[in-house]
Amino acid sequence: MKMSTLEDRIKAFAQLIINSKNIIALTGAGMSTESGIADFRSPGTGLWEKIDPYEFASIDSYITHPIKNLDFMLEIGKTIFSARPNKGHKALTKLQKLNKLNGILTQNIDRLHHKAKTKNIVELHGNVMEAKCLQCKNIFPITNMVNQALRGHIPACEICNGTLKPNTIFFGESLESKTLQAADQMITNCDLLIVLGSSLIVYPVASYPQKALSIGAKLAIMNIQETGMDTSAEVVIHEKIGEFLPEIVSLVENKLKIE
């Protein structure tokens, strides 16, 4: 849908939300950049342009060189652990309180949606606040794993002595089947999918907008960079989420009060 001004697009975005009954937000790394967490794929600044993800974030490299990988992850983790929800995260929480957001599918591992007290969240790529045993598959708080790693030890499971890893999806790992099922259920039931801060490059996430469109849902996108689904969306805004999503939510709130 062609719109001449940013103001037009903001109003159209808000109207889509008002007109919809089952809204799902799909959030990517761009959701958290305003909280100080670097994204992965932005040209010139993305993390994967600076380091080789297959050397530092693949399951094969972790199994082969766990200490080397953990040193890198602990350095990245310092920023994530101390990060706080930004205005964009808080706007989604407000939208949910207005009964205009059913749930969130997030690619992010930072747990900032949880910190913002948004509910019904599917973490597609896991989260850094938990550790998972590669052997027995039990999940634990991340604290013990971090303490072992800081002492230079390969983190060991307290139950079976297997190797612990952050409970995130590494390169070379598949998403959990129960996670995929929960995501599919959200997508197939929505009538509006809002993409926030995702480049829509990584699968299966990249397939979700098309899947939503195929069942008759509408699509709205807010992302700094263009995405491959921009031409299929009802409205697209290439701006910072924390600056403009709160404005959209305020418009929704005011319109709902009038109605």
DAVENPE-V450469 format. One record per helix or strand. SS is the DSSP state (H for helix, E for strand). FROM is the first residue (numbers start at 1). LEN is the number of residues. If there is no record, write none. Layout:
BEGIN
ss & from & len
SS & FROM & LEN
SS & FROM & LEN
END
This chain:
BEGIN
ss & from & len
H & 6 & 14
E & 23 & 5
H & 29 & 3
H & 33 & 3
H & 47 & 4
H & 53 & 4
E & 58 & 1
H & 59 & 6
H & 66 & 17
H & 87 & 11
E & 103 & 4
H & 112 & 4
E & 121 & 3
E & 126 & 8
E & 139 & 3
H & 143 & 8
E & 156 & 1
E & 163 & 6
E & 171 & 1
H & 177 & 13
E & 192 & 5
H & 205 & 10
E & 218 & 5
H & 230 & 3
E & 235 & 3
H & 241 & 18
END
